[in-house]
C-alpha cells in the first residue's frame, strides 16, 4: 500500500497508475511491470488517523486545499483502485 500527499491531480494519477499497472510511458524502470499496489491519498485516511495527530500534522495542509479538489483526488484514487 502507498500513501500520497501530493495534490496535483495529473502527477498523482501517473504515480498511482505506475505503482499499480507499471509505467504508462514505458520509459521508466517500471515500464510494463505491474506491481499491483493500491494507492491512497492521505485525505482518504483521515478517519484512520488519531484526531490529535491529524490536527498537529495535517489540519493546516487540509485548509490549504479546496473541498472540491479533495473530492476530485479521493474520487480519482478510488477509480484507480477499481472501487
C-alpha positions in Angstrom: 0.0 0.0 0.0 1.2 3.5 -0.9 0.0 6.8 0.7 0.5 10.0 -1.2 0.1 13.6 -0.1 0.6 15.2 -3.5 -2.3 17.4 -4.5 -1.6 17.8 -8.3 -4.2 15.6 -10.0 -2.1 14.7 -13.1 1.0 13.8 -11.2 -0.9 11.8 -8.6 -2.7 9.8 -11.4 0.6 9.0 -13.1 2.2 7.9 -9.8 -0.7 5.8 -8.6 -1.1 4.2 -12.0 2.6 3.4 -12.2 2.7 1.6 -8.9 -0.5 -0.4 -9.8 -0.1 -1.1 -13.6 3.5 -0.2 -14.4 4.9 3.0 -16.0 2.3 4.1 -18.6 5.0 5.7 -20.7 7.2 2.6 -20.8 10.2 5.0 -20.3 11.0 4.2 -16.7 12.2 1.3 -14.7 8.6 0.1 -14.1 7.7 0.1 -17.8 5.3 -2.8 -18.3 5.9 -4.1 -14.7 2.6 -4.2 -12.8 3.2 -4.2 -9.1 -0.5 -4.2 -8.2 0.0 -1.8 -5.3 -3.0 0.1 -4.0 -2.6 3.8 -3.6 -4.4 6.1 -1.2 -4.3 9.8 -0.6 -3.7 10.9 3.0 -7.1 12.7 2.9 -8.8 9.3 2.4 -7.3 8.1 5.6 -8.3 10.9 7.9 -10.7 8.7 9.8 -8.0 6.2 10.5 -5.6 8.7 12.0 -5.9 9.8 15.6 -7.6 13.2 15.8 -4.7 14.8 17.8 -2.2 13.6 15.2 -4.3 14.8 12.3 -4.7 18.2 14.0 -1.0 18.5 14.6 0.3 17.2 11.2 -2.4 17.7 8.6 -5.1 20.2 9.7 -3.3 23.2 8.2 -2.5 21.4 5.0 -6.1 20.4 4.7 -7.2 24.0 4.9 -5.0 24.9 2.0 -6.9 22.6 -0.3 -10.4 23.4 -1.6 -13.1 20.8 -0.8 -13.7 20.3 -4.5 -10.1 19.3 -5.1 -10.2 16.9 -2.1 -13.2 15.2 -3.6 -11.6 15.0 -7.1 -8.5 13.5 -5.6 -10.4 10.9 -3.5 -12.7 10.0 -6.4 -9.7 9.5 -8.8 -7.9 7.4 -6.2 -11.0 5.1 -5.8 -11.2 4.9 -9.6 -7.6 3.8 -10.0 -8.0 1.2 -7.3 -11.1 -0.1 -9.1 -13.6 0.8 -6.3 
